[in-house]
Amino acid sequence: MKLSDIAIKRPVTIFMIVLIVLILGGVSLTKLSVDLFPELNLPVAVTVIN
């Protein structure tokens, strides 16, 4: 069976699988140690009008 067939026949099952994956991802993100986060240098543009 194709994934699309399963998704059409059993949408609640697909929803529960997606929900479990999101919850596990959120739990994993909170358990991630700080040294594994990438260093981010966000570009900033400032406009000053005199």
N, C-alpha and C positions, 0 to 999 in steps of 0.2 A: 504494500500500500504506500502511496505517496503521502508526503507530509500534508499537502494541500487537501487530500481526501480526508485525512484524519481531522484536520482543522475544521472542515465543513461539517463532518459528522459528529464530532465531539468538541465543540468550542470551549466548554468548561474545562476539559482536560488540558487543552493548550493554554488556557488562561492560568490554570494552577501551575503548570510547568514554568511559564514565564514569571509568575509571581515568586516561585521558589528560587529561580535563578537570580532575580532581583534582590531578594532577601539575603541569599548567600553572598552575593556581590557586596551588598551593604555591610554585612557582618565582616567580610574579609577586608573591606576598606578601613573599617574602624580598628581592626587588629593589625594593620600595616604599620610597621615601625617608621619613625620619622626619617631615618637615614635612607629609606627606600623611596621617598618622595623625590621627584626631580626638582632641581633648582630652577626656579622661574624668574626671569627678568622681563617684566612686562613693559612694553614701550609706552611712554607717556608723552603726550603733546600738550603744551600749555600755551594759551593765547592770552596776551596781556594788551589791553587797549588803553592808551593814555589820552 
